[in-house]
C-alpha cells in the first residue's frame, strides 16, 4: 500500500503525520532531504507544517522524510531500551 494516494494530493498532510515528523526529525534532516530532491528546505518545512499542499511532485520528498523519521524513531527506541537496562542494573 502506498503512503499517499491520489486523494491526498492538493491537500495539506494529516495532523498525525505532521506531528510524527515534527517529533521524529533530527537536525539537518529537512535540509538534506529537500536538497536531495532539488527543493528549498523552506518549502519542505511549509509542507510539514501544513502551510503548503502535498503534490505528486513533492510526495517522493515527503516519503523520504517519513522514512528518515521512522529510522530516527527506531534508533531512539533502542537508545531508550539501553538506558532503561542500565537504570535497572543500577537500582
The 8 nearest C-alpha neighbors of each residue, nearest first, counted from 0:
[[1, 2, 3, 4, 5, 62, 7, 6],
 [2, 0, 3, 4, 62, 5, 58, 7],
 [1, 3, 0, 4, 62, 58, 65, 7],
 [4, 2, 1, 7, 5, 58, 8, 6],
 [5, 3, 6, 7, 1, 2, 8, 0],
 [4, 6, 7, 8, 3, 55, 9, 54],
 [5, 7, 4, 8, 9, 3, 10, 53],
 [8, 6, 5, 4, 10, 3, 9, 53],
 [9, 7, 54, 53, 10, 6, 5, 55],
 [8, 10, 52, 53, 54, 7, 11, 6],
 [11, 9, 52, 8, 53, 7, 12, 51],
 [10, 12, 52, 49, 53, 51, 13, 46],
 [13, 11, 49, 53, 10, 16, 17, 14],
 [14, 12, 16, 15, 17, 11, 49, 18],
 [13, 15, 17, 16, 18, 12, 49, 19],
 [14, 16, 18, 13, 17, 19, 12, 20],
 [17, 15, 19, 13, 18, 14, 20, 12],
 [16, 18, 14, 20, 15, 19, 47, 21],
 [19, 17, 21, 15, 16, 20, 14, 22],
 [20, 18, 16, 22, 17, 21, 23, 15],
 [19, 21, 23, 17, 18, 22, 24, 68],
 [20, 22, 18, 19, 23, 24, 17, 47],
 [23, 21, 19, 20, 24, 18, 68, 25],
 [24, 22, 68, 20, 21, 72, 19, 71],
 [25, 23, 68, 20, 21, 22, 28, 26],
 [26, 24, 28, 27, 23, 71, 68, 29],
 [27, 25, 28, 24, 29, 30, 31, 23],
 [26, 28, 30, 29, 31, 25, 24, 32],
 [29, 27, 31, 30, 25, 26, 32, 24],
 [30, 28, 32, 31, 27, 33, 40, 43],
 [31, 29, 40, 33, 27, 28, 32, 34],
 [30, 32, 28, 34, 29, 33, 27, 35],
 [31, 33, 35, 29, 34, 30, 28, 36],
 [34, 32, 38, 40, 30, 36, 35, 31],
 [33, 35, 37, 36, 31, 38, 32, 30],
 [36, 34, 32, 33, 37, 31, 38, 60],
 [35, 37, 34, 33, 38, 60, 32, 59],
 [38, 36, 34, 35, 33, 39, 32, 40],
 [39, 37, 33, 34, 36, 40, 42, 43],
 [38, 40, 41, 42, 33, 34, 43, 37],
 [41, 39, 30, 43, 33, 42, 29, 44],
 [42, 40, 44, 39, 43, 45, 38, 30],
 [43, 41, 45, 40, 39, 44, 46, 38],
 [44, 42, 46, 40, 45, 41, 47, 33],
 [43, 45, 41, 47, 42, 46, 48, 40],
 [46, 44, 50, 42, 48, 43, 51, 47],
 [45, 47, 51, 43, 49, 44, 48, 50],
 [46, 48, 44, 45, 49, 17, 43, 12],
 [49, 47, 45, 46, 50, 44, 17, 51],
 [48, 50, 11, 46, 47, 51, 45, 12],
 [49, 51, 45, 48, 46, 52, 11, 47],
 [52, 50, 46, 45, 49, 11, 53, 42],
 [51, 53, 11, 10, 9, 46, 54, 49],
 [52, 54, 8, 11, 9, 10, 58, 12],
 [55, 53, 8, 56, 57, 9, 58, 52],
 [54, 56, 58, 57, 8, 53, 59, 5],
 [55, 57, 54, 58, 59, 53, 60, 8],
 [56, 58, 54, 60, 59, 55, 53, 61],
 [57, 59, 61, 55, 60, 56, 54, 62],
 [60, 58, 62, 61, 57, 63, 56, 55],
 [59, 61, 63, 58, 57, 62, 36, 64],
 [62, 60, 58, 64, 63, 59, 65, 57],
 [61, 63, 65, 59, 64, 60, 58, 66],
 [64, 62, 66, 60, 61, 65, 67, 59],
 [63, 65, 61, 67, 62, 66, 68, 60],
 [66, 64, 62, 68, 67, 63, 61, 69],
 [67, 65, 69, 63, 68, 64, 62, 70],
 [66, 68, 70, 64, 65, 69, 71, 63],
 [67, 69, 71, 23, 65, 24, 70, 66],
 [70, 68, 72, 66, 67, 71, 73, 65],
 [69, 71, 67, 73, 68, 72, 74, 66],
 [72, 70, 68, 74, 69, 73, 23, 75],
 [73, 71, 69, 75, 74, 70, 23, 68],
 [74, 72, 76, 70, 75, 71, 69, 77],
 [73, 75, 71, 77, 72, 76, 70, 78],
 [74, 76, 78, 72, 73, 77, 71, 79],
 [75, 77, 79, 73, 78, 74, 72, 80],
 [78, 76, 80, 74, 79, 75, 81, 73],
 [77, 79, 75, 81, 76, 80, 82, 74],
 [80, 78, 76, 82, 81, 77, 83, 75],
 [79, 81, 83, 77, 78, 82, 76, 84],
 [82, 80, 78, 84, 79, 83, 77, 85],
 [81, 83, 85, 79, 84, 80, 86, 78],
 [82, 84, 86, 80, 85, 81, 79, 87],
 [83, 85, 87, 81, 82, 86, 80, 88],
 [86, 84, 82, 88, 83, 87, 89, 81],
 [85, 87, 83, 89, 84, 88, 82, 90],
 [88, 86, 84, 90, 89, 85, 83, 82],
 [87, 89, 85, 86, 90, 84, 83, 82],
 [90, 88, 86, 87, 85, 84, 83, 82],
 [89, 87, 88, 86, 85, 84, 83, 82]]
